[in-house]
Amino acid sequence: MSTPDPATQKSNAGRYLFLLILGLVVGVIATVMALRALEARKDHFPGALMEVQGWHMGQLKSAMEQNRCSASDVVPHLQALRMTANDLEPAFRDLRDDERFKTAAAAMRGAVDKAITAPPLSCESLAGTMKAVGDTCKGCHRDFKN
């Protein structure tokens, strides 16, 4: 019996390298799929609600900076803030039974209601309105935001 010539013998290293790379690719794909599935199960409502309210507050600030503080420029954003304030308790299910949270949500609704019933007619009064509404937001975030 003759021993095989090492020069003509094939190496399996290429196959092992291919299988290693294939295993890594499949592992990365499976990890991404699992993370996306976990992310899809999250409740995005609270974050989305805060994002919308922040956008409307930003629009009010922008209107003030551009000296566009008439009721027709301001009231639609105040009404949107009021409408979304109704969703605070449903959005934060784990806090809706907390009396401090209920009080903070009611304070925000009250501040926006006051602004809607007597709309700010100047940028100075809009600044005061934004401070009042912003203070209610800050109080809630101070107490409940992680």
Contacts in CASP RR format, 6 or more apart in sequence:
PFRMAT RR
TARGET T0000
AUTHOR 0000-0000-0000
METHOD contacts of the structure
MODEL  1
MSTPDPATQKSNAGRYLFLLILGLVVGVIATVMALRALEARKDHFPGALM
EVQGWHMGQLKSAMEQNRCSASDVVPHLQALRMTANDLEPAFRDLRDDER
FKTAAAAMRGAVDKAITAPPLSCESLAGTMKAVGDTCKGCHRDFKN
43 93 0 8 1.000
45 87 0 8 1.000
45 90 0 8 1.000
45 91 0 8 1.000
46 91 0 8 1.000
46 92 0 8 1.000
47 91 0 8 1.000
49 84 0 8 1.000
49 87 0 8 1.000
49 88 0 8 1.000
49 91 0 8 1.000
52 80 0 8 1.000
52 84 0 8 1.000
53 81 0 8 1.000
53 84 0 8 1.000
53 85 0 8 1.000
53 137 0 8 1.000
56 77 0 8 1.000
56 80 0 8 1.000
56 81 0 8 1.000
56 84 0 8 1.000
57 77 0 8 1.000
57 81 0 8 1.000
57 130 0 8 1.000
57 133 0 8 1.000
57 134 0 8 1.000
57 137 0 8 1.000
59 77 0 8 1.000
60 74 0 8 1.000
60 77 0 8 1.000
60 78 0 8 1.000
60 126 0 8 1.000
60 129 0 8 1.000
60 130 0 8 1.000
61 130 0 8 1.000
63 69 0 8 1.000
63 73 0 8 1.000
63 74 0 8 1.000
63 77 0 8 1.000
63 126 0 8 1.000
64 123 0 8 1.000
64 126 0 8 1.000
64 127 0 8 1.000
64 130 0 8 1.000
67 123 0 8 1.000
69 120 0 8 1.000
69 121 0 8 1.000
69 122 0 8 1.000
69 123 0 8 1.000
69 125 0 8 1.000
69 126 0 8 1.000
70 121 0 8 1.000
71 119 0 8 1.000
71 120 0 8 1.000
71 121 0 8 1.000
74 119 0 8 1.000
74 120 0 8 1.000
74 126 0 8 1.000
75 116 0 8 1.000
75 119 0 8 1.000
78 112 0 8 1.000
78 115 0 8 1.000
78 116 0 8 1.000
78 119 0 8 1.000
78 129 0 8 1.000
79 116 0 8 1.000
81 112 0 8 1.000
81 133 0 8 1.000
82 109 0 8 1.000
82 112 0 8 1.000
82 113 0 8 1.000
82 116 0 8 1.000
85 105 0 8 1.000
85 108 0 8 1.000
85 109 0 8 1.000
85 112 0 8 1.000
86 109 0 8 1.000
88 101 0 8 1.000
88 105 0 8 1.000
88 108 0 8 1.000
89 95 0 8 1.000
89 96 0 8 1.000
89 101 0 8 1.000
89 102 0 8 1.000
89 105 0 8 1.000
90 96 0 8 1.000
92 101 0 8 1.000
92 144 0 8 1.000
95 101 0 8 1.000
95 144 0 8 1.000
96 102 0 8 1.000
98 144 0 8 1.000
100 143 0 8 1.000
100 144 0 8 1.000
101 140 0 8 1.000
101 143 0 8 1.000
101 144 0 8 1.000
104 136 0 8 1.000
104 139 0 8 1.000
104 140 0 8 1.000
104 143 0 8 1.000
104 144 0 8 1.000
105 140 0 8 1.000
107 136 0 8 1.000
108 133 0 8 1.000
108 136 0 8 1.000
108 137 0 8 1.000
108 140 0 8 1.000
111 129 0 8 1.000
111 132 0 8 1.000
111 133 0 8 1.000
111 134 0 8 1.000
111 135 0 8 1.000
111 136 0 8 1.000
112 133 0 8 1.000
114 132 0 8 1.000
115 129 0 8 1.000
115 132 0 8 1.000
115 133 0 8 1.000
120 126 0 8 1.000
120 128 0 8 1.000
120 129 0 8 1.000
END
